[in-house]
Amino acid sequence: QVELVESGGGLVQPGGSLRLSCAASRTIVSINTMAWYRQAPGKQRELVAAVTRGGDTNYADSVKGRFTISRDFAKNTVYLQVNGLEPEDTAVYYCNARTFRFGEWYDYWGQGTQVTVSS
């Protein structure tokens, strides 16, 4: 089991930047995949960025070149650097940890952090 706490969201103008943080309650070294999802009002939750245990990353097409996912194992924290923000990036951003144990996949979620892009 792992608990996740996101932070770093806020109100930012178009073109601005934020760094979202996801602090885990235990080591993230063994977690298969750490990811950021987002959900805008009236829309389904979508994958934004993910990083595997081996360090491979994956990004949604809409954020490639603007968002960067990274990890700090010493702090048990995953970051999402978001640059060049657009109004369409407005959403609640959720951290996800996916682990594989005893033949099953388990998903853990944080409570989310709001990102609002507006002038």
SULMODA-V142065 format. One line per field, one symbol per residue. psi: psi as a letter, one per 30 degrees, with the letter a starting at -180 (. if undefined). A space follows every 50 residues. Layout:
psi->???
This chain:
psi->kkkkjllflakklkfalljkkjklflkgefkekklklljlkgllkkkekl klefgklkkkeffkfekkklkjefghkkljkjlhkleffklkkkkkkklj khglkkkkkaflkkkkjk.
